[in-house]
């Protein structure tokens, strides 16, 4: 099975090296990093790794657009399974095996790594997560435990069906919508996140949440 890891990255020079090393340590060598218009040294850090595919957006378009670019590239590389993975060091590469297992065993075509069981999850993240789950349910009629997780896996057929139109953080809820619309077999598996001051600064905030809500409403209207 050709498993490709897609990493959207924007100004992640401080973490992207360790993220790629962790992936290689656990046997994941087919990696696509989408540099989403970074203005720091992210590109040069990625270029240090032989075999890592680096794609670049000239300007910062958002995590949704970078995710779309990465998934499309993985499909062109004939990926059998595509995994999305955050660049801020929040995820553990060892959890990828948990996330892809239901697909390998034909029990699901889309899998979300759920952080909700993690007792170390900061309170503010719990609140933003619950809001995201409720908003996703109200907009698209599907309830999941961690709609905002960046660690996901898709079979090739599922990835081909999912159409990403949102550019920003609303992509997480949009992916849930696409899973529901195409009646893909969805499964959630528990994962453990690594919370640092840096990774917490890179996630959702009140301002980003408001923009996300607005974009989801717009996505609901335009279809």
Buried (B, 14 or more C-beta within 10 A) or exposed (E): EEBBBBBBBBBBBBBBBEBBEBBBEBEBBBBBBBBBBBEBEBBEBBEEBEEBBBBBBEEBBBBBBBBBBBBBBBBEEEBBBBBBBBBBBBBBBEBBEBBBBBBBEEEBBBBBBBBBEBEEBEEEBEEBBBBBBEBBBEBBEBEBBBBBBBBBBBBBEBBBBBEBBBBBBBBBBBBBBBBBBBEBBBBBBBBBBEBEEEBBEBBBBEEBBEBBBEBBBEBEEEE
